[in-house]
Amino acid sequence: MNNKIVKLSLSGMFLALCMVLPLLTGQIPQIGMALGPMHIPVLLCGFICGWPYGLGVGFIAPLLRFALFGMPPVFPMGLSMAFELAVYGLLAGLLYSRLPKKIPYIYVTLIAAMLCGRLVWGVASYLFFSLAGKQFSFAMFLGGAFTAAVPGIILHIILIPLIVIAWRAIQPKALGDL
């Protein structure tokens, strides 16, 4: 089977998960959306399918979710998320492909992608909120990117490496190293 077809199929699955997971986690009061339900499939897409697919799924996911469900509001939040998630998928795929395939480097890749994605979200939010005539302060950045996101950050650091390690262990040998 062609690796491009497999990667495209998996990317479609990850994009579908970006649509469904927020519906599930949204049912958990107070922390549901703080779990970063769209971040998980985008990061996994980057790790498993590579940076071009992770970047594409990351950028499309919030915009498609807005088109289908009206959330997140496309401007300014949805666009900011599109850039954030694109960086998540890009760096997860790029760093994972370039660093040694050892467990500590999965964590290095994940944390670097999460930090850079949050920084891009902050810059994009500042620009888009300014264009909308709204304020986006440094305190809002810290609150949104880190303080309110602590449950998601913890979940991602626990869950994503486990899934990547499991994928490497059970991946059919016929597919090779995607």
C-alpha positions in Angstrom: 0.0 0.0 0.0 1.3 3.5 -0.9 2.5 5.4 2.2 0.9 8.6 0.9 -2.5 7.0 0.8 -2.0 5.7 4.3 -0.8 9.1 5.6 -3.7 10.9 3.9 -6.2 8.4 5.3 -4.7 8.7 8.8 -4.8 12.5 8.4 -8.5 12.3 7.6 -9.0 10.3 10.7 -7.1 12.8 12.8 -9.1 15.7 11.3 -12.3 13.8 12.2 -11.1 13.3 15.7 -10.5 17.1 15.9 -14.3 17.5 15.2 -15.5 14.8 17.6 -13.2 15.1 20.7 -14.3 18.6 21.6 -17.9 17.4 21.6 -16.9 14.7 24.1 -14.6 16.7 26.4 -17.1 19.6 26.3 -19.3 17.5 28.5 -16.8 17.7 31.4 -17.6 20.8 33.5 -14.9 23.3 34.1 -12.0 21.5 32.5 -13.4 19.9 29.3 -12.1 22.5 26.8 -8.9 23.0 28.9 -7.9 19.5 27.9 -7.0 20.7 24.4 -9.1 18.1 22.6 -8.1 19.4 19.1 -4.5 19.6 20.0 -4.2 15.8 20.6 -5.1 14.6 17.1 -3.0 17.4 15.5 0.1 16.5 17.5 -0.4 12.8 16.8 -0.8 13.5 13.1 2.5 15.3 13.1 4.2 12.5 14.9 2.7 9.7 12.8 2.1 11.2 9.4 4.8 13.9 9.2 5.0 17.6 9.2 3.1 18.4 6.0 0.1 16.5 7.2 0.3 17.8 10.7 0.6 21.3 9.5 -2.4 20.9 7.1 -4.7 19.2 9.7 -3.7 21.7 12.3 -4.5 24.7 10.2 -7.8 23.3 8.8 -9.2 21.8 12.0 -10.4 24.9 13.8 -11.7 26.5 10.6 -13.6 23.3 9.6 -15.0 23.0 13.1 -16.3 26.5 12.9 -17.9 25.8 9.5 -19.6 22.6 10.9 -20.4 23.6 14.5 -19.9 27.3 14.8 -17.1 26.9 17.3 -14.6 28.2 18.0 -15.6 31.6 16.7 -13.5 32.0 13.5 -12.3 35.6 14.2 -10.2 36.2 16.1 -10.0 32.9 18.2 -10.4 30.4 15.4 -7.7 31.9 13.2 -5.3 32.2 16.2 -5.9 28.5 16.9 -5.4 27.6 13.2 -1.9 29.1 13.4 -1.2 27.5 16.8 -2.3 24.0 15.7 -0.5 24.3 12.4 2.8 24.9 14.3 1.9 22.0 16.6 1.6 19.6 13.7 4.6 21.1 11.8 7.0 20.9 14.7 5.8 17.6 16.0 6.5 16.1 12.5 9.6 18.0 11.7 11.4 17.5 15.0 10.3 13.8 15.4 11.7 13.0 11.9 15.0 14.7 12.6 15.7 13.7 16.2 16.8 10.2 17.3 13.9 7.7 17.7 14.4 7.4 21.5 11.7 8.0 24.1 13.3 11.1 25.6 13.2 12.8 22.2 9.5 12.2 21.9 9.1 14.4 25.0 11.6 17.0 23.7 9.6 17.1 20.4 6.3 17.3 22.2 7.3 20.1 24.6 9.0 22.1 21.9 5.9 21.9 19.7 3.6 22.8 22.5 5.7 25.8 23.6 6.2 27.2 20.1 2.5 26.6 19.2 1.5 28.6 22.3 3.9 31.4 21.4 2.5 31.5 17.9 -1.0 31.5 19.4 -0.1 34.5 21.5 1.4 36.5 18.6 -1.6 35.6 16.3 -4.1 36.4 19.0 -2.4 39.8 19.7 -2.5 40.6 15.9 -6.1 39.4 15.3 -7.5 40.9 18.5 -5.9 44.2 17.6 -7.4 44.1 14.1 -10.8 43.5 15.8 -10.3 46.5 18.0 -10.0 44.4 21.1 -7.2 44.1 23.7 -5.0 41.1 24.1 -2.6 41.6 27.0 0.4 39.6 28.2 -1.7 38.5 31.2 -4.3 37.2 28.8 -1.6 35.3 26.9 -0.3 33.7 30.1 -3.7 32.8 31.3 -4.9 31.3 28.0 -1.7 29.6 27.0 -0.5 28.2 30.3 -2.6 28.8 33.4 -6.0 27.7 32.0 -4.3 25.0 29.9 -2.6 23.1 32.7 -5.0 20.1 32.6 -4.4 19.8 28.8 -0.7 20.2 29.1 -0.5 17.4 31.7 -2.8 15.2 29.6 -0.7 15.8 26.4 2.6 15.0 28.2 1.2 11.7 29.5 -1.0 10.6 26.6 0.8 11.6 23.4 4.2 9.8 24.1 2.3 6.7 25.1 0.3 6.7 21.9 3.4 7.4 19.8 5.4 4.6 21.5 2.4 2.2 21.1 2.1 3.2 17.4 5.8 2.4 16.8 5.3 -1.0 18.5 2.2 -2.1 16.7 2.7 -0.4 13.3 2.5 -3.0 10.6 5.9 -3.7 9.3 4.6 -3.5 5.7 4.0 0.3 6.2 7.6 0.8 7.1 8.4 4.0 9.0 5.7 6.5 8.1 
